[in-house]
Amino acid sequence: MVLPGRAMATFRLALIQLQVSSVKSDNVTRACGLVREAAAQGAKIVSLPECFNSPYGTKYFPEYAEKIPGESTQKLSEVAKECGIYLIGGSIPEEDAGKLYNTCTVFGPDGTLLVKYRKLHLFDIDVPGKITFQESETLSPGDSFSTFDTPYCRVGLGICYDMRFAELAQVYAQRGCQLLVYPGAFNMTTGPAHWELLQRGRGDVLAKAGTGETIVCSDIDLKKLAEIRQQIPIFSQKRSDLYAVEAKKP
């Protein structure tokens, strides 16, 4: 039991790395199986990767897109309730009012949809001779921030390329988030060059995976986080007020 105003200082977080196929139902079934494994290992918050039910590519998004709630998110709701965990559903291609979004859903231990987040910063890149990719060919950007509360801490959501934009993390810090989760599906050109470096900018790497399908678990100690923030204060009230004003601009 958690008393009002009292948060648990430690919890186990699990990140699922999934090998995605072209069969949506197989992807969803395998993802739910890995969620169960993560919960059996003691994880209280579990996250799936970006586009966990679909191959990652602009030509696939229209074909695999769903309404929310829909088939894939219903399965996430069921497995979150079955396992009694907070489940961050990576992301899926979402169709709404004729537009497509890269959307993350979060479900609570009772299976309730807590929050939905649409990727703000679309991945439009051109690396000459290596890779050109334009998410905006088919996807529309989101227009809002998303946080949710757990007995452990408040969590802020982003998706993959959002990590490149520090302002998002600053807004979430101002809103009291102690954990930021960015489900990703980085490619092997930009991924090795940027992904781990960006995360190191937020803190120590506690656990990491290789290239195969796996579950990575780590015990998160919020007391240690608080100690580090006290040692190196970088977020003054003056700046906090500034970010709050910026966040409200259209």
C-alpha positions as CSV (number, residue, x, y, z in Angstrom):
1,M,0.0,0.0,0.0
2,V,1.3,3.5,-0.9
3,L,0.2,6.3,1.5
4,P,-1.0,9.5,-0.1
5,G,2.0,11.8,-1.0
6,R,4.5,8.9,-0.4
7,A,6.3,7.3,-3.4
8,M,8.3,4.2,-3.5
9,A,12.0,5.0,-3.9
10,T,12.9,2.0,-6.1
11,F,11.3,-0.1,-8.8
12,R,12.2,-2.4,-11.7
13,L,12.0,-1.1,-15.2
14,A,12.0,-3.4,-18.2
15,L,12.6,-2.5,-21.8
16,I,11.6,-4.9,-24.6
17,Q,13.6,-5.2,-27.8
18,L,11.5,-6.9,-30.4
19,Q,12.2,-8.5,-33.7
20,V,9.3,-7.3,-35.9
21,S,7.9,-9.3,-38.8
22,S,5.4,-8.4,-41.5
23,V,2.6,-10.3,-39.7
24,K,0.9,-7.9,-37.2
25,S,-0.8,-10.6,-35.1
26,D,2.5,-12.4,-34.6
27,N,4.2,-9.2,-33.5
28,V,1.5,-8.4,-31.0
29,T,1.4,-12.0,-29.7
30,R,5.2,-12.1,-29.3
31,A,5.2,-8.6,-27.6
32,C,2.6,-9.7,-25.1
33,G,4.6,-12.8,-24.3
34,L,7.7,-10.8,-23.6
35,V,5.7,-8.4,-21.4
36,R,4.7,-11.4,-19.3
37,E,8.3,-12.5,-19.1
38,A,9.3,-9.0,-17.9
39,A,6.6,-9.0,-15.3
40,A,7.7,-12.4,-14.1
41,Q,11.2,-10.9,-13.6
42,G,9.7,-8.3,-11.2
43,A,9.3,-5.4,-13.6
44,K,6.6,-2.9,-12.5
45,I,6.9,-0.6,-15.5
46,V,7.5,-2.2,-18.9
47,S,8.0,-0.6,-22.3
48,L,7.7,-1.9,-25.8
49,P,9.7,-0.4,-28.8
50,E,8.5,2.1,-31.4
51,C,6.2,0.6,-34.1
52,F,6.2,-2.8,-32.3
53,N,3.3,-4.2,-34.3
54,S,4.5,-3.0,-37.7
55,P,7.6,-2.9,-39.9
56,Y,9.1,0.5,-39.6
57,G,8.7,2.4,-42.9
58,T,6.5,5.0,-44.5
59,K,5.1,2.5,-47.0
60,Y,3.9,0.3,-44.1
61,F,2.2,2.9,-41.9
62,P,-1.0,3.2,-43.9
63,E,-1.5,-0.6,-44.1
64,Y,-0.8,-1.3,-40.4
65,A,-2.5,1.7,-38.9
66,E,-5.4,1.3,-36.4
67,K,-7.8,3.3,-34.5
68,I,-7.2,3.7,-30.8
69,P,-8.7,1.8,-29.1
70,G,-8.2,-1.0,-31.5
71,E,-7.0,-4.6,-32.0
72,S,-3.4,-4.0,-30.8
73,T,-4.1,-1.7,-27.9
74,Q,-6.8,-4.0,-26.7
75,K,-4.2,-6.7,-26.3
76,L,-1.9,-4.3,-24.4
77,S,-4.8,-3.4,-22.1
78,E,-5.4,-7.1,-21.4
79,V,-1.8,-8.0,-20.7
80,A,-1.2,-5.0,-18.5
81,K,-4.2,-6.0,-16.3
82,E,-3.2,-9.7,-16.3
83,C,0.3,-8.8,-15.1
84,G,-0.7,-5.9,-12.9
85,I,1.9,-3.5,-14.4
86,Y,2.2,-0.1,-16.0
87,L,2.7,-0.9,-19.7
88,I,4.1,1.7,-22.1
89,G,3.0,0.4,-25.4
90,G,6.0,1.5,-27.5
91,S,4.1,3.0,-30.5
92,I,1.9,1.9,-33.3
93,P,0.7,3.7,-36.5
94,E,-2.6,5.3,-35.5
95,E,-5.3,6.4,-37.9
96,D,-7.6,9.2,-36.7
97,A,-9.8,11.5,-38.8
98,G,-8.0,10.7,-42.0
99,K,-4.5,11.3,-40.6
100,L,-1.8,9.0,-39.5
101,Y,0.2,9.4,-36.3
102,N,3.1,7.5,-34.6
103,T,1.4,7.0,-31.2
104,C,2.3,5.6,-27.8
105,T,-0.4,4.3,-25.4
106,V,0.1,3.6,-21.7
107,F,-2.0,1.2,-19.7
108,G,-2.3,0.9,-15.9
109,P,-2.3,-2.2,-13.8
110,D,-6.1,-2.4,-14.1
111,G,-5.9,-2.3,-17.9
112,T,-7.2,1.3,-18.1
113,L,-5.8,3.6,-20.9
114,L,-3.9,6.3,-18.9
115,V,-2.6,8.5,-21.6
116,K,-1.8,8.7,-25.3
117,Y,1.2,10.4,-26.9
118,R,1.7,11.3,-30.6
119,K,5.3,11.7,-31.7
120,L,6.0,15.4,-31.9
121,H,9.2,15.5,-34.0
122,L,9.0,13.5,-37.2
123,F,12.1,11.7,-38.4
124,D,12.9,13.5,-41.7
125,I,16.6,13.0,-42.6
126,D,18.9,12.9,-45.6
127,V,22.4,11.4,-45.1
128,P,24.0,11.6,-48.6
129,G,25.0,8.2,-49.8
130,K,23.6,6.4,-46.8
131,I,20.0,7.0,-45.9
132,T,17.0,9.2,-46.8
133,F,13.8,8.9,-44.7
134,Q,10.8,11.1,-44.4
135,E,8.2,10.2,-41.8
136,S,6.3,13.2,-42.8
137,E,5.5,11.6,-46.2
138,T,2.7,9.7,-44.4
139,L,2.6,10.8,-40.7
140,S,1.3,13.9,-39.0
141,P,3.1,15.3,-35.9
142,G,1.5,15.3,-32.5
143,D,0.8,18.6,-30.7
144,S,0.8,17.9,-27.0
145,F,2.9,16.6,-24.1
146,S,2.0,13.4,-22.2
147,T,2.7,12.4,-18.6
148,F,1.3,9.8,-16.3
149,D,1.7,9.1,-12.6
150,T,2.7,5.8,-10.9
151,P,3.3,4.9,-7.3
152,Y,7.0,5.4,-8.0
153,C,7.2,8.6,-10.0
154,R,5.7,10.8,-12.7
155,V,6.7,9.6,-16.2
156,G,7.1,11.7,-19.3
157,L,6.8,10.3,-22.8
158,G,8.6,10.9,-26.1
159,I,9.2,8.7,-29.1
160,C,12.7,8.0,-30.7
161,Y,13.7,11.2,-32.6
162,D,12.1,13.3,-29.9
163,M,15.2,12.6,-27.8
164,R,17.1,15.0,-30.1
165,F,15.1,18.0,-28.7
166,A,16.2,18.8,-25.2
167,E,13.3,21.2,-24.7
168,L,10.9,18.3,-24.4
169,A,12.9,16.9,-21.5
170,Q,13.1,20.3,-19.9
171,V,9.3,20.7,-20.0
172,Y,8.8,17.3,-18.5
173,A,11.4,18.0,-15.7
174,Q,9.5,21.2,-15.0
175,R,6.3,19.2,-14.7
176,G,7.8,16.9,-12.1
177,C,8.8,13.9,-14.1
178,Q,11.6,11.7,-12.7
179,L,11.5,9.1,-15.5
180,L,11.5,9.9,-19.3
181,V,10.7,7.0,-21.7
182,Y,11.4,7.3,-25.4
183,P,10.6,4.0,-27.2
184,G,12.7,3.9,-30.3
185,A,13.4,2.1,-33.6
186,F,16.7,3.7,-34.7
187,N,18.3,2.4,-37.9
188,M,21.9,1.2,-38.0
189,T,23.2,4.4,-39.7
190,T,22.0,7.1,-37.3
191,G,21.5,4.8,-34.3
192,P,25.1,3.9,-33.4
193,A,26.1,7.5,-34.0
194,H,23.5,9.2,-31.8
195,W,21.3,6.9,-29.7
196,E,23.6,6.0,-26.9
197,L,25.3,9.4,-26.8
198,L,22.0,11.1,-26.4
199,Q,21.1,8.8,-23.5
200,R,24.5,9.4,-21.8
201,G,23.6,13.0,-21.9
202,R,20.8,12.2,-19.4
203,G,22.9,9.9,-17.1
204,D,24.8,6.7,-16.6
205,V,24.0,3.6,-18.8
206,L,22.7,1.1,-16.3
207,A,21.9,-1.7,-18.8
208,K,22.0,-2.2,-22.6
209,A,21.1,-4.9,-25.2
210,G,22.8,-6.2,-28.3
211,T,21.0,-6.4,-31.6
212,G,18.7,-9.4,-30.9
213,E,15.3,-9.8,-29.4
214,T,15.6,-9.5,-25.6
215,I,14.4,-8.0,-22.3
216,V,16.6,-5.5,-20.5
217,C,15.8,-4.9,-16.8
218,S,17.2,-2.4,-14.4
219,D,16.3,-1.4,-10.8
220,I,15.7,2.4,-10.7
221,D,16.8,4.2,-7.5
222,L,15.1,7.5,-7.2
223,K,17.0,8.4,-4.1
224,K,20.2,8.3,-6.1
225,L,18.6,10.5,-8.8
226,A,17.7,13.0,-6.1
227,E,21.3,13.0,-4.7
228,I,22.8,13.6,-8.1
229,R,20.4,16.5,-8.9
230,Q,21.3,18.1,-5.6
231,Q,25.0,17.8,-6.3
232,I,24.8,19.5,-9.7
233,P,21.8,21.8,-9.7
234,I,21.0,22.9,-13.3
235,F,17.3,23.7,-13.1
236,S,16.6,27.1,-11.4
237,Q,13.1,28.4,-10.7
238,K,13.7,31.3,-13.1
239,R,14.4,28.9,-16.0
240,S,11.5,26.7,-14.8
241,D,9.1,29.6,-15.2
242,L,10.6,30.3,-18.7
243,Y,10.0,26.8,-19.9
244,A,6.4,26.9,-18.5
245,V,5.7,30.0,-20.6
246,E,7.4,28.5,-23.7
247,A,5.3,25.3,-23.3
248,K,2.1,27.3,-23.4
249,K,2.8,29.1,-26.7
250,P,0.8,27.8,-29.7
